[in-house]
Amino acid sequence: MTSLFVLAGCATTRAHEPEQAAPGVGRITILYDAFGNAAGMEKDWGYAALIEYGGKRILFDTGDNPEILAHNASAKGVDLSRLDFVVISHRHGDHVGGMEHLLRVNPDVKIYAPRENFGVFGFSLPGTFYRKDASLPPEQRYYDGEPPEVMRFGTAWPRAHFELVEKTTEIAPGIHLVALVSDKPTTLELRELSLAIDTPDGVILVVGCSHPGIDRIAEAVVSMGKRIHLIAGGFHLVVAKDPEIDAIVTGLRDRWGVAFVAPGHCTGEPTFAALRRAFGDRYLYAGLGTTLELGSRPAAVAAAFTPRRP
């Protein structure tokens, strides 16, 4: 069975953060969240994390505010102009709001995003998608009766280089995007991507908000024949009641065999407490500015530091 390591939001704070992890060593740095104890960084509701593994530098989400993303990246010494690619989990503002800063410093970076009908990331359809009626005069027909072969629709970021993902896909060796659709009443039909990276110890799973359900995401990873080593990010249980929280926490530990958890963002304070009780020393703190050092025994390092000057 192949191992899978899942990250949902975990990082370490350091005074002098090198810009790239050493070969074979991985880490996740939390650049945007609403809790933490990192001097010189600004808390805000939203999520962004830098994942460094296997020589790749991946930005996962951009937080809610471009100026806060810029400030926090600078405070951690993270150069967002040096990325292999970006993953946007879903369209909500607290995950895409920092896009303006990202595109300002790295306008040509490839950005993976969910494919949605007429979504904010853009869309396209064949010119044959609609029914036609040749009996109408040209001025009453779309495109005078001669539509383009491919009809391309706009995006909120027309200069961005989006690659839209509709189904679970391996985008690089050992790096997968898990695509699911929410069936929850408040986010019905919302499409979301989670990042799953194969490591010798299992899968690192990074999740943005887990709107389709953190249980469904874990099930999707396990059904790929993989073992989940770590989940980091938002579990979206921020308003959930205790029975639902307890069922999901127990399922992650016992049914889906998750080894470590590093929850953040919209996981919820009662869920932080429940996960800590259930996972014990396999629960990793993942507040703003934390760096999660990956490996067989992941470690979260959070230390106060003096921000770098420009």
QUIMO-V290188 format. One record per residue. N is the residue number from 1. SS is DSSP state (H for helix, E for strand, L for the rest). NEAR is the number of other C-alpha atoms within 12 Angstrom. D_LAST is the distance of its C-alpha to the last C-alpha in Angstrom with 2 decimals. Layout:
N,SS,NEAR,D_LAST + N,SS,NEAR,D_LAST
This chain:
1,L,16,47.02 + 2,E,21,43.46 + 3,E,30,40.75 + 4,E,41,38.03 + 5,E,47,34.86 + 6,E,54,33.60 + 7,L,59,30.18 + 8,L,56,29.78 + 9,L,58,26.50 + 10,L,55,25.43 + 11,E,49,22.30 + 12,L,42,20.95 + 13,E,42,18.05 + 14,L,32,16.72 + 15,L,26,14.45 + 16,L,20,13.57 + 17,L,29,14.42 + 18,L,18,15.62 + 19,L,26,15.17 + 20,L,29,18.93 + 21,L,26,21.92 + 22,L,17,24.58 + 23,L,13,27.56 + 24,L,17,30.02 + 25,L,22,27.69 + 26,L,37,26.29 + 27,E,47,24.10 + 28,E,53,22.95 + 29,E,57,19.78 + 30,E,61,20.17 + 31,E,59,17.32 + 32,E,53,19.47 + 33,L,45,22.48 + 34,L,32,24.18 + 35,L,32,24.81 + 36,E,33,23.07 + 37,L,25,21.88 + 38,L,35,18.22 + 39,L,25,16.37 + 40,L,28,13.20 + 41,L,36,14.48 + 42,L,34,16.66 + 43,L,30,20.21 + 44,L,31,22.00 + 45,L,33,25.12 + 46,L,42,24.43 + 47,L,57,23.60 + 48,E,61,21.22 + 49,E,53,21.09 + 50,E,53,19.90 + 51,E,51,22.97 + 52,E,38,22.98 + 53,E,37,26.54 + 54,L,25,28.70 + 55,L,21,25.93 + 56,E,29,24.98 + 57,E,31,21.73 + 58,E,41,22.84 + 59,E,47,21.17 + 60,E,52,23.86 + 61,L,51,23.67 + 62,L,46,20.78 + 63,L,47,21.43 + 64,L,33,22.54 + 65,L,31,19.71 + 66,H,32,17.12 + 67,H,24,14.60 + 68,H,33,15.17 + 69,H,46,14.92 + 70,H,34,11.53 + 71,H,30,10.37 + 72,H,41,12.32 + 73,H,41,11.37 + 74,H,29,7.63 + 75,H,34,9.18 + 76,L,44,11.48 + 77,L,32,9.45 + 78,L,40,11.82 + 79,L,29,11.72 + 80,L,39,14.23 + 81,L,26,14.96 + 82,L,25,16.83 + 83,L,30,19.71 + 84,L,28,23.44 + 85,E,33,24.40 + 86,E,44,24.01 + 87,E,48,26.77 + 88,L,48,27.37 + 89,L,48,30.00 + 90,L,45,31.52 + 91,L,37,31.24 + 92,L,30,30.54 + 93,H,26,27.70 + 94,H,32,26.03 + 95,H,42,25.55 + 96,H,38,24.87 + 97,L,32,23.09 + 98,L,39,19.59 + 99,H,43,21.01 + 100,H,27,19.63 + 101,H,29,16.00 + 102,H,42,17.32 + 103,H,28,19.31 + 104,H,20,16.63 + 105,H,22,14.54 + 106,L,24,17.74 + 107,L,24,20.78 + 108,L,21,23.25 + 109,L,27,22.92 + 110,E,26,26.29 + 111,E,36,26.64 + 112,E,39,29.68 + 113,E,42,31.10 + 114,E,37,34.55 + 115,L,34,37.22 + 116,L,29,38.78 + 117,L,21,41.42 + 118,L,19,39.83 + 119,L,25,36.57 + 120,L,26,33.11 + 121,L,35,32.09 + 122,L,29,34.96 + 123,E,26,38.49 + 124,E,23,41.35 + 125,E,20,45.12 + 126,E,14,48.00 + 127,L,19,49.90 + 128,L,16,52.91 + 129,L,13,51.56 + 130,L,13,53.57 + 131,L,11,57.34 + 132,L,19,58.79 + 133,L,14,61.93 + 134,L,14,63.29 + 135,L,11,65.96 + 136,L,12,63.45 + 137,L,13,62.98 + 138,H,15,59.71 + 139,H,12,58.19 + 140,H,14,58.54 + 141,L,17,56.88 + 142,H,20,53.23 + 143,H,15,52.09 + 144,H,16,55.73 + 145,H,20,56.75 + 146,L,18,54.56 + 147,L,20,51.29 + 148,L,16,48.64 + 149,L,13,48.97 + 150,E,14,45.62 + 151,E,20,44.38 + 152,E,19,40.58 + 153,E,20,39.13 + 154,L,19,35.81 + 155,L,23,32.58 + 156,L,21,30.02 + 157,L,24,27.46 + 158,L,19,29.54 + 159,L,21,26.93 + 160,L,30,26.21 + 161,E,25,28.03 + 162,E,31,29.93 + 163,E,25,32.49 + 164,E,36,34.71 + 165,E,32,36.36 + 166,L,22,39.74 + 167,L,23,40.98 + 168,L,28,39.81 + 169,E,27,38.50 + 170,E,20,37.28 + 171,E,24,34.33 + 172,E,18,33.76 + 173,L,16,35.81 + 174,L,25,35.79 + 175,E,30,33.38 + 176,E,33,35.19 + 177,E,40,34.56 + 178,E,43,37.14 + 179,E,39,38.22 + 180,E,39,40.21 + 181,E,31,41.39 + 182,L,25,41.58 + 183,L,17,45.09 + 184,L,17,44.10 + 185,H,11,45.48 + 186,H,10,42.20 + 187,H,20,40.37 + 188,L,15,43.43 + 189,L,21,42.76 + 190,L,29,38.96 + 191,E,38,37.81 + 192,E,44,35.18 + 193,E,46,33.71 + 194,E,55,32.96 + 195,E,54,31.40 + 196,E,49,33.69 + 197,E,47,32.83 + 198,E,38,35.67 + 199,E,33,35.14 + 200,L,26,37.83 + 201,L,27,37.84 + 202,E,35,38.09 + 203,E,44,36.13 + 204,E,52,32.64 + 205,E,52,32.88 + 206,E,60,29.89 + 207,E,55,31.09 + 208,L,55,29.51 + 209,L,49,32.14 + 210,L,45,35.39 + 211,L,38,37.28 + 212,L,36,40.10 + 213,L,36,40.45 + 214,H,46,38.78 + 215,H,33,42.36 + 216,H,29,42.93 + 217,H,43,39.70 + 218,H,50,40.75 + 219,H,26,44.23 + 220,H,32,42.99 + 221,H,44,41.12 + 222,H,30,44.11 + 223,L,19,46.45 + 224,L,23,44.62 + 225,L,18,46.05 + 226,E,33,42.81 + 227,E,37,42.04 + 228,E,45,39.08 + 229,E,43,37.13 + 230,E,53,34.27 + 231,E,55,33.49 + 232,E,59,30.05 + 233,E,55,29.04 + 234,E,51,30.94 + 235,L,46,34.71 + 236,L,35,35.49 + 237,L,36,37.88 + 238,L,24,36.20 + 239,L,16,39.47 + 240,L,22,41.92 + 241,L,17,44.92 + 242,H,21,45.60 + 243,H,15,48.28 + 244,H,21,46.05 + 245,H,30,43.18 + 246,H,24,45.59 + 247,H,22,47.13 + 248,H,32,43.88 + 249,H,38,42.50 + 250,H,24,45.84 + 251,H,22,45.90 + 252,H,36,42.50 + 253,H,31,43.62 + 254,H,18,47.27 + 255,H,19,47.93 + 256,L,31,44.84 + 257,L,30,44.19 + 258,L,43,40.44 + 259,L,39,39.41 + 260,E,47,36.08 + 261,E,52,34.32 + 262,E,53,30.73 + 263,E,54,31.04 + 264,E,50,28.41 + 265,H,47,27.95 + 266,H,36,31.44 + 267,H,44,33.46 + 268,L,26,34.57 + 269,H,25,34.96 + 270,H,25,38.66 + 271,H,36,37.90 + 272,H,35,35.25 + 273,H,23,38.07 + 274,H,30,40.67 + 275,H,38,38.62 + 276,H,24,37.92 + 277,H,19,41.67 + 278,H,26,42.67 + 279,H,28,40.25 + 280,H,18,39.93 + 281,H,18,37.69 + 282,H,25,36.99 + 283,E,34,34.93 + 284,L,40,31.18 + 285,L,44,28.78 + 286,L,50,26.08 + 287,L,49,24.06 + 288,E,52,20.50 + 289,L,52,18.13 + 290,L,46,21.18 + 291,E,44,21.50 + 292,E,50,25.03 + 293,E,35,26.19 + 294,L,44,29.03 + 295,L,26,32.36 + 296,L,23,35.92 + 297,L,22,34.77 + 298,L,37,31.41 + 299,E,29,29.36 + 300,E,36,26.76 + 301,E,33,24.26 + 302,E,30,22.50 + 303,L,27,20.88 + 304,L,23,18.72 + 305,L,23,15.40 + 306,L,19,12.57 + 307,L,25,9.39 + 308,L,20,6.47 + 309,L,13,3.82 + 310,L,12,0.00
